[in-house]
Amino acid sequence: MAVVEEDAAPSADPAAGSSDNEITVEEASFVHSEPPQDGNAPPAVSSDMEVLHDKVKKQVIKEGHGRKPLKFATCFVHYRAWVQGSSHKFEDTWQEQHPIELVLGKEKKQMSGLGIGVGSMKSGERALLHVGWELGYGKEGSFSFPNVPPMADLVYEVELIGFDDVKEGKARSDMTVEERVAAADRRKIEGNAYFKEKKLEEAMQQYEMAIAYMGDDFMFQLFGKYRDMALAVKNPCHLNMAACLIKLKRFDEAIAQCSIVLSEDESNVKALFRRGKAKSELGQTESAREDFLKAKKYSPEDKEILRELRLLAEQDKALYQKQKELYKGLFGPRPEVKPKKANYLVVFWQWLVSFILYLARMFKRKKE
């Protein structure tokens, strides 16, 4: 079983192997839910329509767990948004791989309908919201980003990743670096606890919330020890997300999580190994081998890396034999080259000419 150490603090890491600071990345058998659809159009939902407000209606796609957020709770949300009755999608946080932060009761005016919908959801719940234009972008619409026509009713596909109530602190924008990193670390620890219980979807929600505390705009402002402090929490969350996604057979998403870590630390062995593992599962053999060889460069004695490289070599050998048999069947066996029968008349004439030339040379020599 492939086991890769996650980070230095044993109590803060998911464990499914021999110690508390190890995380198992194989045997993908605990499949919970499927990722959202491709998002080109709102998903078809057959559940009942729940009226939350005169201008807001909800259909549940996937049930959540726990309780609903209170007013002024900081909610972490993924969503896609379309103009109702058209294929015009004007926003997609899943595609951008960054959830948004929504403080209930303090959301922007154009997100008030979204806020009402999110306030009715539980952690992990995914739903389709139908929002009237009055609680969306209004009579004027928006002609910058996002581009929304005037008086456009909206459809949202929303997932509530999780939330922090007011008692836990402030909105991210009001936190110091230390507060944001500490809040993210708490979420990471909660995610690790879910991972130990094999609740992979719940674990990923916690990791995603942790990552949301350290978005690109925040990381861009950090230097030196503060950046190192943030990456010490952020990178393990991406790697743990990748481990969960590999178990759920969502290999493309696992590759994306590992690539984020490698953009910061190109020699990260765990990121190289897990990305190679995901690529191997997708049949991207050469690219997987490249990642495993890079990982081996930094950790030459790692048995799991050597094992994966050996498996790839065996796969190559098996493929070669299969192709060899296939071509043999297509073209059949090569015909044997039969030796040509000797033409004795030609041989005799050759001997006779040679003999006459020999006699001529002897006669000439005697005459001289």
C-alpha positions as CSV (number, residue, x, y, z in Angstrom):
1,M,0.0,0.0,0.0
2,A,1.4,3.4,-0.9
3,V,1.9,5.6,2.1
4,V,3.3,9.1,2.0
5,E,4.2,11.2,5.0
6,E,2.1,14.4,5.1
7,D,3.8,16.9,7.4
8,A,5.7,17.1,10.7
9,A,2.9,17.3,13.2
10,P,1.5,13.8,13.9
11,S,-1.6,15.0,15.6
12,A,-2.6,17.1,12.7
13,D,-2.5,14.6,9.9
14,P,-4.9,12.0,8.5
15,A,-3.8,8.5,9.2
16,A,-4.7,5.3,7.4
17,G,-1.4,3.5,7.7
18,S,1.2,2.7,10.3
19,S,1.4,6.0,12.1
20,D,-0.4,9.2,12.7
21,N,1.6,11.3,10.3
22,E,0.9,9.1,7.2
23,I,-1.8,9.3,4.6
24,T,-2.7,6.4,2.3
25,V,-3.3,7.2,-1.3
26,E,-4.3,3.9,-2.8
27,E,-7.3,1.5,-2.7
28,A,-9.9,4.0,-3.9
29,S,-12.9,2.2,-2.5
30,F,-14.8,4.9,-0.5
31,V,-16.8,6.6,-3.2
32,H,-19.3,9.2,-1.9
33,S,-20.8,11.5,-4.4
34,E,-19.9,12.5,-7.9
35,P,-18.5,15.9,-8.7
36,P,-20.8,18.5,-10.3
37,Q,-21.8,18.1,-13.9
38,D,-19.8,19.8,-16.6
39,G,-21.6,23.1,-16.1
40,N,-22.4,24.0,-19.6
41,A,-26.0,24.3,-18.6
42,P,-27.9,24.1,-15.3
43,P,-28.3,20.5,-14.2
44,A,-31.7,18.7,-14.6
45,V,-33.1,18.3,-11.1
46,S,-36.3,16.3,-10.3
47,S,-36.6,17.2,-6.6
48,D,-39.5,19.3,-5.2
49,M,-39.3,23.1,-5.5
50,E,-39.0,24.8,-2.1
51,V,-40.1,28.4,-1.8
52,L,-37.7,30.3,0.4
53,H,-38.8,33.8,-0.6
54,D,-41.2,35.3,-3.1
55,K,-38.2,35.6,-5.4
56,V,-36.1,32.7,-4.3
57,K,-36.9,29.0,-4.9
58,K,-34.7,26.0,-4.2
59,Q,-34.3,22.4,-5.4
60,V,-32.0,20.1,-3.5
61,I,-29.4,18.2,-5.7
62,K,-27.5,16.6,-2.8
63,E,-28.4,16.5,0.9
64,G,-26.0,18.1,3.4
65,H,-25.3,17.3,7.0
66,G,-25.5,19.1,10.4
67,R,-27.2,22.4,11.0
68,K,-27.8,25.5,8.9
69,P,-25.6,28.7,9.2
70,L,-26.8,31.5,11.5
71,K,-27.1,35.1,10.4
72,F,-23.7,36.8,10.0
73,A,-22.0,33.4,9.6
74,T,-19.1,33.3,7.1
75,C,-20.0,30.8,4.5
76,F,-17.7,29.2,1.9
77,V,-19.5,28.5,-1.3
78,H,-18.9,27.2,-4.8
79,Y,-21.4,28.1,-7.4
80,R,-22.2,28.4,-11.1
81,A,-24.6,31.1,-12.3
82,W,-26.7,31.4,-15.5
83,V,-29.2,33.7,-16.9
84,Q,-32.5,31.8,-16.6
85,G,-33.9,30.5,-19.9
86,S,-30.5,30.8,-21.7
87,S,-27.1,29.0,-21.9
88,H,-25.3,32.2,-20.8
89,K,-23.2,31.2,-17.8
90,F,-21.6,34.3,-16.3
91,E,-19.7,32.9,-13.3
92,D,-18.2,29.6,-12.2
93,T,-16.1,29.3,-9.1
94,W,-15.5,25.5,-9.6
95,Q,-13.7,26.3,-12.9
96,E,-11.6,28.9,-11.1
97,Q,-10.9,26.5,-8.2
98,H,-11.6,29.2,-5.7
99,P,-14.7,29.2,-3.4
100,I,-16.1,32.5,-2.4
101,E,-16.7,33.8,1.1
102,L,-20.3,35.0,1.8
103,V,-21.2,36.6,5.1
104,L,-24.9,36.1,5.6
105,G,-26.8,39.4,6.0
106,K,-23.8,41.4,4.7
107,E,-23.6,40.1,1.1
108,K,-23.6,42.4,-1.8
109,K,-26.9,43.6,-3.1
110,Q,-26.7,41.5,-6.3
111,M,-26.0,38.4,-4.2
112,S,-28.9,38.9,-1.7
113,G,-30.9,36.1,-3.4
114,L,-27.9,33.8,-3.3
115,G,-27.5,34.7,0.4
116,I,-31.1,33.6,1.1
117,G,-30.5,30.3,-0.6
118,V,-27.2,29.6,1.1
119,G,-28.8,30.4,4.5
120,S,-31.2,27.6,4.0
121,M,-28.5,25.0,3.3
122,K,-26.5,22.6,5.4
123,S,-22.7,21.9,5.0
124,G,-22.1,19.7,2.0
125,E,-25.5,20.4,0.5
126,R,-25.7,21.2,-3.3
127,A,-28.8,22.9,-4.7
128,L,-30.3,24.7,-7.6
129,L,-31.5,28.2,-6.8
130,H,-34.0,30.2,-8.9
131,V,-33.6,33.9,-8.1
132,G,-35.8,36.7,-9.5
133,W,-34.0,39.7,-11.0
134,E,-35.1,41.9,-8.1
135,L,-32.7,40.0,-5.8
136,G,-30.0,39.6,-8.4
137,Y,-28.5,42.2,-10.7
138,G,-31.6,44.3,-10.8
139,K,-33.2,46.5,-13.4
140,E,-29.9,47.7,-14.7
141,G,-28.0,44.4,-14.9
142,S,-24.2,44.4,-15.2
143,F,-22.2,45.3,-18.3
144,S,-18.7,44.8,-16.8
145,F,-17.8,41.5,-15.0
146,P,-19.9,39.6,-14.6
147,N,-21.9,40.4,-17.7
148,V,-25.6,40.1,-16.8
149,P,-28.5,41.6,-18.9
150,P,-31.0,44.0,-17.3
151,M,-33.9,42.4,-15.4
152,A,-32.5,38.9,-15.8
153,D,-33.8,36.1,-13.6
154,L,-30.9,33.9,-12.5
155,V,-30.2,30.2,-11.8
156,Y,-27.5,29.1,-9.4
157,E,-26.0,25.7,-8.9
158,V,-24.6,26.1,-5.4
159,E,-22.6,24.0,-2.9
160,L,-22.2,25.1,0.7
161,I,-18.7,23.8,1.5
162,G,-19.0,24.9,5.2
163,F,-19.3,27.9,7.4
164,D,-17.9,29.7,10.5
165,D,-20.3,31.2,12.9
166,V,-19.8,34.7,14.3
167,K,-18.5,33.3,17.6
168,E,-15.5,31.8,15.8
169,G,-14.2,35.2,14.8
170,K,-14.2,37.6,11.9
171,A,-14.5,37.7,8.1
172,R,-11.2,36.8,6.4
173,S,-10.7,40.3,5.3
174,D,-10.6,41.5,8.9
175,M,-8.2,38.9,10.1
176,T,-4.4,39.2,10.6
177,V,-2.1,36.8,8.9
178,E,-1.7,34.7,12.1
179,E,-5.5,34.6,12.6
180,R,-6.1,33.4,9.0
181,V,-3.4,30.7,9.2
182,A,-4.7,29.5,12.6
183,A,-8.3,29.3,11.3
184,A,-7.1,27.4,8.2
185,D,-5.1,25.0,10.5
186,R,-8.2,24.3,12.5
187,R,-10.1,23.4,9.4
188,K,-7.2,21.2,8.3
189,I,-7.2,19.3,11.6
190,E,-11.0,18.8,11.3
191,G,-10.5,17.5,7.7
192,N,-7.9,15.0,9.0
193,A,-10.3,13.7,11.6
194,Y,-12.9,13.1,8.8
195,F,-10.3,11.4,6.7
196,K,-9.5,9.0,9.5
197,E,-13.2,8.1,9.6
198,K,-13.1,7.6,5.8
199,K,-15.6,10.5,5.3
200,L,-13.8,11.8,2.3
201,E,-16.4,14.3,1.0
202,E,-16.6,15.9,4.5
203,A,-12.8,15.9,4.7
204,M,-12.5,17.7,1.4
205,Q,-15.0,20.3,2.5
206,Q,-12.8,21.2,5.5
207,Y,-9.6,21.2,3.4
208,E,-11.3,23.5,0.8
209,M,-12.4,25.9,3.6
210,A,-8.8,25.9,4.9
211,I,-7.5,26.8,1.5
212,A,-10.2,29.5,1.1
213,Y,-8.6,31.4,4.0
214,M,-5.4,31.6,1.9
215,G,-6.6,32.6,-1.5
216,D,-4.4,34.0,-4.3
217,D,-5.0,37.6,-3.3
218,F,-3.9,36.9,0.2
219,M,-0.8,34.8,-0.7
220,F,0.3,37.5,-3.2
221,Q,0.8,39.9,-0.3
222,L,2.9,37.5,1.8
223,F,6.7,37.3,2.0
224,G,9.4,35.6,4.1
225,K,8.3,33.9,7.3
226,Y,4.6,34.8,6.8
227,R,4.5,33.1,3.4
228,D,6.3,30.1,4.8
229,M,3.8,29.9,7.7
230,A,0.8,30.0,5.3
231,L,2.3,27.4,2.9
232,A,3.0,25.1,5.8
233,V,-0.8,24.8,6.2
234,K,-2.0,25.4,2.6
235,N,0.2,22.8,0.8
236,P,-0.7,19.9,3.0
237,C,-4.4,20.7,2.5
238,H,-3.9,20.5,-1.3
239,L,-2.0,17.2,-0.9
240,N,-4.7,15.8,1.4
241,M,-7.3,16.9,-1.1
242,A,-5.4,15.0,-3.8
243,A,-5.3,11.9,-1.6
244,C,-9.1,12.0,-1.2
245,L,-9.6,12.6,-4.9
246,I,-7.5,9.6,-5.8
247,K,-9.6,7.5,-3.5
248,L,-12.7,8.8,-5.2
249,K,-11.2,8.1,-8.7
250,R,-11.4,11.8,-9.6
251,F,-7.9,11.8,-11.0
252,D,-8.0,15.0,-13.1
253,E,-8.9,17.0,-10.0
254,A,-6.1,15.2,-8.0
255,I,-3.6,16.3,-10.7
256,A,-4.8,19.9,-10.4
257,Q,-4.3,19.9,-6.6
258,C,-0.8,18.5,-6.9
259,S,0.1,20.9,-9.6
260,I,-0.8,23.8,-7.3
261,V,1.7,22.6,-4.7
262,L,4.4,22.0,-7.4
263,S,4.0,25.6,-8.6
264,E,5.3,26.6,-5.2
265,D,7.7,23.7,-4.5
266,E,8.8,21.9,-7.6
267,S,10.7,19.3,-5.6
268,N,7.8,18.3,-3.4
269,V,8.0,14.4,-3.4
270,K,4.5,13.8,-2.2
271,A,3.0,16.1,-4.9
272,L,5.1,14.4,-7.6
273,F,4.2,10.9,-6.4
274,R,0.5,11.6,-6.2
275,R,0.3,13.4,-9.5
276,G,2.2,10.5,-11.1
277,K,-0.2,8.1,-9.5
278,A,-3.2,10.0,-10.8
279,K,-1.7,10.2,-14.3
280,S,-0.9,6.5,-14.3
281,E,-4.6,5.7,-13.4
282,L,-5.6,7.9,-16.4
283,G,-3.2,6.0,-18.7
284,Q,-0.9,8.9,-19.1
285,T,2.1,6.6,-18.8
286,E,5.0,8.7,-20.0
287,S,3.9,11.8,-18.1
288,A,3.4,9.6,-14.9
289,R,6.9,8.1,-15.4
290,E,8.4,11.6,-15.6
291,D,6.8,12.6,-12.3
292,F,8.0,9.3,-10.6
293,L,11.5,9.8,-11.9
294,K,11.6,13.4,-10.5
295,A,10.3,12.1,-7.2
296,K,13.0,9.4,-7.2
297,K,15.6,12.1,-7.8
298,Y,14.7,13.7,-4.5
299,S,13.9,10.5,-2.7
300,P,16.0,7.7,-4.3
301,E,15.3,5.0,-1.7
302,D,11.5,5.4,-1.5
303,K,10.1,1.9,-2.0
304,E,6.7,3.1,-3.3
305,I,8.3,5.3,-6.0
306,L,10.4,2.4,-7.1
307,R,7.4,0.1,-7.1
308,E,5.4,2.5,-9.3
309,L,8.3,2.8,-11.8
310,R,8.6,-1.0,-11.8
311,L,4.9,-1.4,-12.5
312,L,5.1,1.1,-15.4
313,A,8.0,-0.9,-16.9
314,E,6.0,-4.1,-16.6
315,Q,3.0,-2.4,-18.3
316,D,5.3,-1.3,-21.1
317,K,6.6,-4.9,-21.6
318,A,3.1,-6.3,-21.6
319,L,2.0,-3.7,-24.1
320,Y,4.9,-4.5,-26.4
321,Q,4.2,-8.3,-26.3
322,K,0.5,-7.6,-27.0
323,Q,1.4,-5.4,-30.0
324,K,3.8,-8.0,-31.2
325,E,1.2,-10.7,-31.1
326,L,-1.3,-8.3,-32.8
327,Y,1.0,-7.5,-35.7
328,K,1.9,-11.2,-36.0
329,G,-1.8,-12.0,-36.4
330,L,-2.3,-9.3,-39.0
331,F,0.5,-10.1,-41.3
332,G,1.0,-13.8,-40.6
333,P,4.4,-15.5,-40.2
334,R,7.3,-14.4,-42.4
335,P,7.8,-16.9,-45.3
336,E,11.0,-19.0,-45.1
337,V,13.7,-18.3,-47.6
338,K,14.2,-21.5,-49.7
339,P,17.6,-22.1,-51.2
340,K,17.7,-21.9,-55.0
341,K,18.4,-25.1,-56.9
342,A,21.8,-25.2,-58.6
343,N,21.8,-25.0,-62.4
344,Y,24.4,-27.6,-63.3
345,L,24.7,-26.6,-67.0
346,V,25.8,-23.1,-66.0
347,V,28.3,-24.5,-63.5
348,F,29.8,-26.7,-66.2
349,W,30.2,-23.8,-68.6
350,Q,31.8,-21.7,-65.9
351,W,34.3,-24.5,-65.2
352,L,35.0,-25.0,-68.9
353,V,35.8,-21.3,-69.5
354,S,38.0,-21.2,-66.5
355,F,39.9,-24.3,-67.6
356,I,40.4,-22.9,-71.2
357,L,41.7,-19.6,-69.7
358,Y,44.1,-21.6,-67.5
359,L,45.5,-23.5,-70.5
360,A,45.9,-20.3,-72.5
361,R,48.0,-18.8,-69.7
362,M,50.2,-21.9,-69.4
363,F,50.8,-22.0,-73.2
364,K,51.8,-18.3,-73.3
365,R,54.2,-18.8,-70.4
366,K,56.0,-21.7,-72.2
367,K,56.3,-19.8,-75.4
368,E,58.0,-16.9,-73.6
